[in-house]
Amino acid sequence: MAAVIPLLVAALGGVVSALAFPRFGPGVLIVPGIGAGVWALRHVTSRRDGFLVGLIYGLVFFLGVMWWSIELGVIALVPLALLQGLWFGGMGWLVAGWRDVSPGRWVLLATSTWALTEFLRYRFPFSGLEWGGAVYALSANEFVRAGASIVGGSGWTVLLVALAASLTVARVNASVPLTVLGLMLLIFVLGLADAPAEMPEELVLARVAIVQGSTPCPYEKCAPNERLQTYKQHLELTRQLPVGNLDLVVWAEGSTGSVNADPVNNPEIGAAIAEEARRIGAWFLVGSDRPISETEWINANVVFDDSGQIVGEYRKQQGVPFGEYIPFRPLFDWIPDLDQVPRDMVPGSGPVVFDLPNFDVGSVISFEGSFSRYARSHVLAGAELMVVATNEGSYGTTSVSDQLIFMTRMRAAELGVPVVHAAVTGKSVVIDASGALASDTSGLGTTEIILGNVAPGVPTFYARVGDWVMYAAILGGILLVWHERKLLVSTAEVIRGGTDVGSA
């Protein structure tokens, strides 16, 4: 039976880590939260106990940080939290096998194993889940955002784990946490150096408007023609926008679409939006999800130019598993709740960047905004401004909107481009290239127009090279394991050789 105290400390660490995220906080709680989980791993005596400690930490943490999934039913929250907990259980199993190495090496091994866990869970299964990365608790922190241009959110997560792990051995070796803090300070300084010293005088700002038209019945399904009414609310609100003062108008995910309100398949809808684009003299990005067969549908951002022509669309690449599509659908036919997902989303094939007169725009849709890799691919393709279009109507007035905004603030800071975070019933806001808020933030379920002016960005060091800190940490751990095993083999040979001589 596993030691009781490490299990209790791991559970406490999961609770404290979850409290670091919106709507709780402060974000700095993520360090003692992770520290408690790592301390528990340091004090187990077997791999089995390490697995249980990691499982408990991960399960409690994800139940706490993603509690809003319960809005979709227990079937949405519990399997998700259990899956993520299993990732951390595997991490605990690995770390527990290295309890006897020196404190400094143990910190590196614990950090490397956590980095490997994050790398894998960000990608598997079903393209993974980046939600819950430690750095996202600290997106409001200017120090962290500045350094993100060098190491990205993934790198900061690795460093936060390294700091938490090093604090657990500080009494034995005080130089380890001081080294990690020194690295963090260096990254902050490099991040400041990576930022433009000043804005050029001739720079043209991107003038953007988010039309948050809400729905006729926020957070409820109230009418067969709800999507048509949602479109009409967005159109009426758009008609309040002035002429000639905007470059881009954004309607979020689900503002049009379905069977009777799609601007591509319904000429009347498309013509009404085109008329507003011509009147205002601005480009429009409009969220539209539409069925393409009895079993398939697409989720897209449709783009109109300032003459009212549809110039293309971006199709969402990463759907929500069991929310927008059912993986291996025949295997899950026995679950009644999945009848709510009668069609599977057909994913898009890659980034799409639109060339506006003064800047280039890329976009991702809802769940994709929680992943660095999708926005980064757009920036590498030339996007100078990103749009995150989301709906969030399924999650009521929970903290999901605040958590996603924290993630998109990190997107802006790590990639060096402003983000227009637009929601239908969630919160909407304009974010500048440093990750700072550049507009008011809308309310939940409200009908509002959010205006903001931001400077188009340029790719950061992190945008160009990617998750180098995460890869370095994983490689460092692999090399250290190889070295430790080599030492064990050499020691065993020496002992065996001495025994042979003694016997002779």
C-alpha positions as CSV (number, residue, x, y, z in Angstrom):
1,M,0.0,0.0,0.0
2,A,1.3,3.4,-1.0
3,A,2.5,5.7,1.8
4,V,-0.4,7.8,2.9
5,I,1.4,11.1,3.3
6,P,2.8,11.3,-0.3
7,L,-0.7,10.5,-1.7
8,L,-2.3,13.3,0.5
9,V,0.4,15.8,-0.5
10,A,-0.1,14.9,-4.2
11,A,-3.8,15.5,-3.9
12,L,-3.2,18.8,-2.1
13,G,-0.8,19.7,-4.9
14,G,-3.5,19.0,-7.5
15,V,-5.9,21.3,-5.7
16,V,-3.4,24.1,-5.3
17,S,-2.4,23.8,-9.0
18,A,-6.0,24.0,-10.1
19,L,-6.6,27.1,-7.9
20,A,-3.8,28.9,-9.8
21,F,-6.1,29.1,-12.9
22,P,-9.0,31.4,-13.6
23,R,-11.4,32.1,-12.0
24,F,-9.4,31.6,-8.9
25,G,-5.7,32.6,-8.7
26,P,-3.2,34.0,-8.1
27,G,-1.3,32.3,-10.9
28,V,1.9,32.0,-8.8
29,L,0.1,29.2,-6.9
30,I,1.1,26.9,-9.7
31,V,4.7,26.7,-8.3
32,P,3.8,25.4,-4.8
33,G,1.1,23.2,-6.4
34,I,3.6,21.5,-8.7
35,G,6.1,21.5,-5.9
36,A,3.8,19.5,-3.7
37,G,3.3,16.9,-6.5
38,V,7.0,16.7,-7.1
39,W,7.7,16.4,-3.3
40,A,5.4,13.5,-3.1
41,L,7.2,11.8,-5.9
42,R,10.5,12.4,-4.1
43,H,9.2,10.6,-1.0
44,V,7.9,7.4,-2.5
45,T,9.8,4.1,-2.3
46,S,8.5,2.1,-5.3
47,R,7.5,2.7,-8.9
48,R,3.9,1.5,-8.0
49,D,3.7,4.2,-5.4
50,G,5.1,6.7,-7.9
51,F,2.4,5.8,-10.4
52,L,-0.3,6.3,-7.8
53,V,1.0,9.6,-6.6
54,G,1.2,10.9,-10.2
55,L,-2.2,9.6,-11.0
56,I,-3.7,11.3,-7.9
57,Y,-2.0,14.6,-8.7
58,G,-3.1,14.6,-12.3
59,L,-6.7,13.4,-11.6
60,V,-7.3,16.0,-8.9
61,F,-5.7,18.8,-10.9
62,F,-7.7,18.2,-14.1
63,L,-11.0,17.7,-12.2
64,G,-10.3,21.1,-10.7
65,V,-9.0,23.0,-13.7
66,M,-11.5,21.6,-16.2
67,W,-14.6,21.3,-13.9
68,W,-16.6,23.3,-16.4
69,S,-16.7,20.2,-18.6
70,I,-19.4,18.9,-16.3
71,E,-21.8,21.2,-18.2
72,L,-21.7,18.5,-20.9
73,G,-22.3,15.8,-18.3
74,V,-20.2,13.5,-16.1
75,I,-19.3,11.5,-19.2
76,A,-17.3,14.5,-20.5
77,L,-15.4,15.4,-17.3
78,V,-14.4,12.1,-15.6
79,P,-12.9,10.2,-18.6
80,L,-11.0,13.3,-19.6
81,A,-9.5,13.9,-16.1
82,L,-8.8,10.2,-15.7
83,L,-6.9,10.1,-19.1
84,Q,-4.8,13.1,-18.1
85,G,-4.2,11.6,-14.7
86,L,-2.9,8.4,-16.3
87,W,-0.3,10.5,-18.2
88,F,0.9,11.8,-14.9
89,G,0.8,8.4,-13.4
90,G,3.2,7.2,-16.0
91,M,5.4,10.2,-15.2
92,G,5.4,9.2,-11.5
93,W,6.3,5.6,-12.4
94,L,9.4,6.8,-14.3
95,V,10.5,9.4,-11.7
96,A,10.1,7.0,-8.8
97,G,12.8,4.8,-10.3
98,W,15.5,7.5,-9.8
99,R,15.0,8.3,-6.1
100,D,18.6,7.6,-5.2
101,V,20.5,9.9,-7.6
102,S,22.0,13.1,-6.5
103,P,19.6,16.1,-5.8
104,G,20.7,18.1,-8.9
105,R,20.4,15.1,-11.2
106,W,17.1,14.1,-9.7
107,V,15.7,17.6,-10.4
108,L,16.8,17.3,-14.1
109,L,15.3,13.8,-14.4
110,A,12.0,15.0,-12.8
111,T,11.9,18.0,-15.0
112,S,12.7,16.0,-18.1
113,T,10.1,13.4,-17.4
114,W,7.5,16.1,-16.8
115,A,8.5,17.7,-20.1
116,L,8.1,14.3,-21.9
117,T,4.7,13.9,-20.3
118,E,3.6,17.3,-21.5
119,F,5.0,16.7,-25.0
120,L,3.0,13.4,-25.3
121,R,-0.2,14.6,-23.8
122,Y,-0.2,17.7,-26.0
123,R,-0.4,15.3,-29.0
124,F,-2.0,12.0,-27.9
125,P,-4.6,10.6,-28.1
126,F,-6.8,12.3,-30.8
127,S,-4.2,15.1,-31.3
128,G,-3.9,15.7,-27.5
129,L,-4.8,18.4,-25.0
130,E,-2.6,21.4,-24.1
131,W,-5.1,22.7,-21.6
132,G,-3.6,22.8,-18.1
133,G,-0.1,23.6,-19.1
134,A,1.5,25.3,-16.1
135,V,2.4,28.5,-17.9
136,Y,-1.2,29.4,-18.6
137,A,-1.8,30.2,-15.0
138,L,0.7,33.0,-15.4
139,S,-0.4,34.6,-18.6
140,A,-1.2,37.9,-16.9
141,N,2.4,38.2,-15.7
142,E,4.5,40.6,-17.7
143,F,7.7,38.8,-16.7
144,V,6.5,35.5,-18.1
145,R,5.0,37.0,-21.2
146,A,8.3,38.8,-22.1
147,G,10.3,35.6,-21.8
148,A,7.7,33.7,-23.8
149,S,9.1,35.2,-27.0
150,I,12.2,33.2,-26.4
151,V,11.0,29.9,-24.9
152,G,7.3,29.9,-25.6
153,G,4.6,28.6,-23.2
154,S,6.1,25.1,-23.4
155,G,9.5,26.3,-22.3
156,W,8.1,28.3,-19.4
157,T,6.1,25.2,-18.3
158,V,9.4,23.2,-18.2
159,L,11.1,26.0,-16.2
160,L,8.3,26.3,-13.7
161,V,8.5,22.5,-13.1
162,A,12.3,22.8,-12.8
163,L,11.8,25.6,-10.2
164,A,9.2,23.6,-8.2
165,A,11.4,20.5,-8.3
166,S,14.5,22.3,-7.3
167,L,12.8,23.8,-4.3
168,T,12.1,20.3,-3.0
169,V,15.9,19.7,-2.7
170,A,16.9,23.2,-1.6
171,R,17.7,22.1,1.9
172,V,20.2,19.6,0.5
173,N,21.5,21.7,-2.4
174,A,20.6,25.4,-2.3
175,S,22.4,26.1,-5.6
176,V,19.9,24.2,-7.7
177,P,16.9,26.6,-7.3
178,L,19.2,29.6,-7.6
179,T,20.4,28.2,-10.9
180,V,16.9,27.9,-12.2
181,L,15.9,31.4,-11.0
182,G,19.0,32.7,-12.8
183,L,17.9,31.0,-16.0
184,M,14.5,32.5,-15.7
185,L,16.0,36.0,-15.3
186,L,18.2,35.5,-18.3
187,I,15.2,34.4,-20.4
188,F,13.3,37.5,-19.3
189,V,16.2,39.8,-20.3
190,L,16.5,38.0,-23.7
191,G,12.8,38.4,-24.2
192,L,13.0,42.1,-23.6
193,A,15.9,42.2,-26.1
194,D,13.8,40.3,-28.7
195,A,11.0,42.9,-28.5
196,P,11.1,45.9,-30.9
197,A,12.7,48.9,-29.2
198,E,10.1,51.3,-30.4
199,M,7.2,51.4,-32.9
200,P,8.1,52.9,-36.3
201,E,6.3,56.2,-36.9
202,E,5.0,55.1,-40.2
203,L,3.4,51.9,-38.8
204,V,-0.2,51.5,-39.7
205,L,-2.4,50.1,-36.9
206,A,-4.9,47.3,-37.5
207,R,-8.3,48.7,-36.6
208,V,-10.5,45.8,-35.6
209,A,-14.0,45.4,-34.3
210,I,-15.5,42.3,-32.6
211,V,-19.2,42.0,-33.0
212,Q,-20.4,39.8,-30.1
213,G,-24.0,39.4,-31.1
214,S,-24.7,36.6,-28.6
215,T,-27.8,34.4,-29.3
216,P,-31.5,34.8,-28.6
217,C,-31.1,32.5,-25.6
218,P,-27.5,32.3,-24.4
219,Y,-26.4,28.9,-23.0
220,E,-29.7,27.3,-24.0
221,K,-31.3,25.6,-27.0
222,C,-34.5,27.6,-27.4
223,A,-35.7,27.5,-30.9
224,P,-35.4,25.6,-34.2
225,N,-34.3,28.8,-35.9
226,E,-31.8,29.8,-33.2
227,R,-28.9,30.0,-35.6
228,L,-30.8,32.3,-38.0
229,Q,-31.7,34.6,-35.1
230,T,-28.1,34.6,-33.9
231,Y,-27.1,35.7,-37.4
232,K,-29.7,38.5,-37.4
233,Q,-28.5,39.7,-34.0
234,H,-24.9,40.0,-35.4
235,L,-26.2,41.8,-38.5
236,E,-28.2,44.3,-36.6
237,L,-25.3,45.0,-34.2
238,T,-22.9,45.4,-37.2
239,R,-25.1,48.1,-38.7
240,Q,-24.1,50.3,-35.8
241,L,-20.5,50.3,-36.9
242,P,-19.2,53.6,-38.5
243,V,-18.1,53.9,-42.1
244,G,-14.4,54.1,-42.9
245,N,-12.8,53.6,-39.4
246,L,-12.1,49.8,-39.5
247,D,-9.9,47.4,-41.3
248,L,-11.3,44.1,-40.0
249,V,-14.7,43.1,-38.5
250,V,-14.9,39.7,-36.7
251,W,-18.0,37.6,-36.1
252,A,-17.1,34.6,-34.0
253,E,-17.6,30.8,-34.4
254,G,-21.2,29.9,-34.8
255,S,-22.4,33.4,-35.6
256,T,-23.7,32.1,-38.9
257,G,-24.1,28.6,-40.4
258,S,-26.1,25.5,-39.8
259,V,-28.8,24.7,-42.5
260,N,-30.4,28.1,-43.0
261,A,-27.9,30.8,-42.0
262,D,-24.8,30.0,-43.9
263,P,-23.2,32.8,-46.0
264,V,-21.7,30.4,-48.6
265,N,-24.8,28.2,-49.3
266,N,-27.5,30.9,-48.7
267,P,-27.1,33.8,-51.1
268,E,-29.3,36.1,-49.1
269,I,-27.1,35.7,-46.0
270,G,-24.0,36.2,-48.0
271,A,-25.4,39.3,-49.7
272,A,-26.4,41.0,-46.4
273,I,-22.9,40.5,-44.9
274,A,-21.3,41.7,-48.2
275,E,-23.4,44.9,-48.1
276,E,-22.0,45.7,-44.6
277,A,-18.5,45.0,-45.8
278,R,-18.9,47.5,-48.6
279,R,-20.7,50.1,-46.4
280,I,-18.0,50.0,-43.7
281,G,-15.1,49.5,-46.1
282,A,-13.7,46.7,-44.0
283,W,-12.8,43.0,-44.4
284,F,-15.1,40.6,-42.5
285,L,-14.2,37.2,-40.9
286,V,-17.3,35.3,-40.1
287,G,-17.7,32.0,-38.3
288,S,-19.8,29.5,-40.2
289,D,-20.4,25.8,-39.5
290,R,-22.4,23.9,-42.2
291,P,-23.3,20.3,-43.0
292,I,-21.9,18.9,-46.1
293,S,-23.6,15.5,-45.9
294,E,-25.8,13.4,-43.6
295,T,-22.7,12.3,-41.7
296,E,-20.2,15.2,-42.1
297,W,-19.8,19.0,-41.5
298,I,-17.2,21.7,-41.6
299,N,-16.3,24.5,-39.2
300,A,-14.9,27.5,-41.0
301,N,-14.0,31.1,-40.9
302,V,-15.4,32.7,-44.1
303,V,-13.6,35.9,-45.2
304,F,-15.1,38.7,-47.2
305,D,-13.0,41.5,-48.6
306,D,-14.0,45.2,-48.5
307,S,-15.8,44.9,-51.8
308,G,-18.1,42.2,-50.4
309,Q,-16.6,39.3,-52.2
310,I,-15.9,36.0,-50.4
311,V,-12.2,35.5,-50.9
312,G,-11.8,32.2,-49.1
313,E,-12.1,30.4,-45.8
314,Y,-10.1,28.7,-43.1
315,R,-11.4,25.3,-42.1
316,K,-10.8,24.2,-38.5
317,Q,-8.1,21.5,-38.4
318,Q,-8.6,20.2,-34.8
319,G,-12.1,19.3,-33.7
320,V,-13.0,18.5,-30.2
321,P,-13.0,14.7,-29.7
322,F,-16.4,13.5,-28.7
323,G,-17.7,17.0,-29.1
324,E,-17.3,17.8,-32.8
325,Y,-16.5,14.3,-34.0
326,I,-16.5,10.8,-32.6
327,P,-13.2,8.9,-33.0
328,F,-13.8,5.3,-34.0
329,R,-17.6,6.0,-33.9
330,P,-18.8,2.3,-34.1
331,L,-16.9,1.5,-30.9
332,F,-18.9,4.1,-28.9
333,D,-22.4,3.6,-30.3
334,W,-23.5,2.3,-26.9
335,I,-23.0,5.7,-25.2
336,P,-26.4,7.6,-25.4
337,D,-24.9,11.0,-24.8
338,L,-23.0,10.8,-28.1
339,D,-26.2,11.0,-30.0
340,Q,-25.8,14.7,-29.6
341,V,-22.9,14.5,-32.2
342,P,-24.7,13.0,-35.2
343,R,-22.1,14.3,-37.7
344,D,-18.3,14.3,-37.7
345,M,-16.3,17.4,-38.4
346,V,-14.1,17.2,-41.5
347,P,-10.8,18.8,-40.6
348,G,-9.1,21.4,-42.7
349,S,-5.7,20.7,-44.3
350,G,-3.5,23.5,-42.9
351,P,-3.1,27.3,-42.3
352,V,-4.8,29.9,-44.5
353,V,-3.5,33.5,-44.4
354,F,-5.5,36.4,-45.9
355,D,-3.6,39.3,-47.4
356,L,-5.5,42.5,-46.3
357,P,-4.3,45.8,-47.6
358,N,-2.1,46.7,-44.6
359,F,-1.5,43.4,-42.8
360,D,-1.9,39.6,-43.2
361,V,-4.5,37.7,-41.1
362,G,-4.5,34.1,-39.9
363,S,-7.2,32.5,-37.8
364,V,-7.9,29.4,-35.7
365,I,-11.2,28.3,-34.2
366,S,-12.0,27.7,-30.5
367,F,-10.3,24.6,-29.2
368,E,-7.4,25.2,-31.6
369,G,-6.6,28.4,-29.8
370,S,-5.5,26.3,-26.8
371,F,-2.7,24.8,-28.9
372,S,0.5,26.7,-29.7
373,R,1.2,24.7,-32.9
374,Y,-1.9,25.8,-34.9
375,A,-1.4,29.5,-34.4
376,R,2.4,29.2,-34.9
377,S,1.8,27.5,-38.3
378,H,-0.1,30.6,-39.4
379,V,2.5,33.0,-38.2
380,L,5.2,31.0,-40.0
381,A,3.0,31.2,-43.1
382,G,3.0,35.0,-42.8
383,A,0.2,36.0,-40.5
384,E,0.8,39.3,-38.7
385,L,-2.4,39.2,-36.7
386,M,-4.3,36.2,-35.5
387,V,-8.0,35.7,-34.9
388,V,-9.3,33.1,-32.3
389,A,-13.0,32.7,-33.1
390,T,-14.9,30.8,-30.4
391,N,-18.5,30.2,-29.3
392,E,-18.4,28.7,-25.7
393,G,-22.2,28.5,-25.6
394,S,-22.0,24.9,-24.2
395,Y,-20.3,26.0,-21.0
396,G,-22.6,28.6,-19.5
397,T,-21.0,31.2,-17.2
398,T,-18.1,29.0,-16.1
399,S,-14.5,29.9,-16.2
400,V,-13.8,28.3,-19.6
401,S,-13.8,31.7,-21.3
402,D,-11.3,33.3,-18.9
403,Q,-9.0,30.2,-19.2
404,L,-9.0,30.4,-23.0
405,I,-8.2,34.1,-22.9
406,F,-5.2,33.3,-20.7
407,M,-4.1,30.8,-23.3
408,T,-4.6,33.2,-26.3
409,R,-2.7,35.9,-24.3
410,M,0.2,33.5,-24.2
411,R,-0.3,32.8,-28.0
412,A,0.2,36.5,-28.7
413,A,3.3,36.9,-26.4
414,E,5.1,33.8,-27.6
415,L,4.5,34.4,-31.3
416,G,4.8,38.2,-31.3
417,V,1.4,38.9,-33.1
418,P,-1.8,40.5,-31.8
419,V,-4.8,38.3,-31.2
420,V,-8.4,39.2,-31.8
421,H,-10.2,36.8,-29.4
422,A,-13.9,36.8,-30.5
423,A,-16.7,34.9,-28.9
424,V,-20.5,34.6,-29.4
425,T,-21.5,34.1,-25.8
426,G,-18.1,33.9,-24.1
427,K,-15.8,36.9,-23.4
428,S,-14.3,38.8,-26.3
429,V,-11.2,41.0,-26.2
430,V,-8.4,42.4,-28.4
431,I,-4.8,41.4,-27.3
432,D,-1.6,43.2,-28.4
433,A,1.6,41.4,-29.5
434,S,3.0,41.5,-26.0
435,G,-0.1,39.6,-24.6
436,A,-1.5,42.7,-22.9
437,L,-5.2,43.5,-23.2
438,A,-5.7,46.2,-25.9
439,S,-9.4,46.7,-25.4
440,D,-12.2,46.3,-22.9
441,T,-13.3,42.7,-22.2
442,S,-16.9,41.9,-23.0
443,G,-19.3,40.2,-20.6
444,L,-20.6,36.7,-20.7
445,G,-23.7,36.2,-22.9
446,T,-23.9,40.0,-23.7
447,T,-24.5,41.8,-26.9
448,E,-21.5,44.2,-27.4
449,I,-19.1,45.7,-29.9
450,I,-15.4,45.5,-28.8
451,L,-13.0,47.9,-30.6
452,G,-9.2,47.8,-30.6
453,N,-6.2,49.1,-32.5
454,V,-3.1,47.0,-32.5
455,A,0.2,47.0,-34.4
456,P,0.7,44.0,-36.7
457,G,3.4,41.8,-35.3
458,V,6.6,40.0,-36.5
459,P,7.6,36.4,-35.6
460,T,9.5,36.0,-32.3
461,F,12.5,33.7,-31.8
462,Y,10.1,31.1,-30.4
463,A,7.8,31.4,-33.4
464,R,10.8,30.6,-35.6
465,V,12.4,27.7,-33.7
466,G,9.5,26.2,-31.7
467,D,9.6,24.1,-28.5
468,W,13.3,24.0,-28.2
469,V,13.4,24.1,-24.4
470,M,11.0,21.2,-24.1
471,Y,13.1,19.2,-26.6
472,A,16.3,20.1,-24.7
473,A,14.9,19.0,-21.4
474,I,13.8,15.7,-22.8
475,L,17.2,15.1,-24.5
476,G,19.0,16.1,-21.3
477,G,17.0,13.5,-19.3
478,I,17.7,10.8,-21.9
479,L,21.4,11.6,-21.8
480,L,21.4,11.6,-18.0
481,V,19.6,8.2,-17.8
482,W,22.1,6.8,-20.3
483,H,25.0,8.1,-18.1
484,E,23.5,6.8,-14.9
485,R,23.0,3.4,-16.4
486,K,26.5,3.4,-17.7
487,L,27.8,4.1,-14.2
488,L,25.7,1.3,-12.8
489,V,27.1,-1.1,-15.3
490,S,30.7,0.0,-14.6
491,T,30.2,-0.2,-10.9
492,A,28.7,-3.7,-11.2
493,E,31.7,-4.8,-13.3
494,V,34.2,-3.4,-10.7
495,I,32.3,-5.2,-7.9
496,R,32.2,-8.4,-9.9
497,G,35.9,-8.1,-10.8
498,G,36.8,-7.6,-7.1
499,T,34.8,-10.6,-6.1
500,D,36.5,-12.7,-8.8
501,V,40.0,-11.6,-7.5
502,G,39.0,-12.4,-3.9
503,S,37.7,-15.8,-4.9
504,A,41.0,-16.5,-6.7
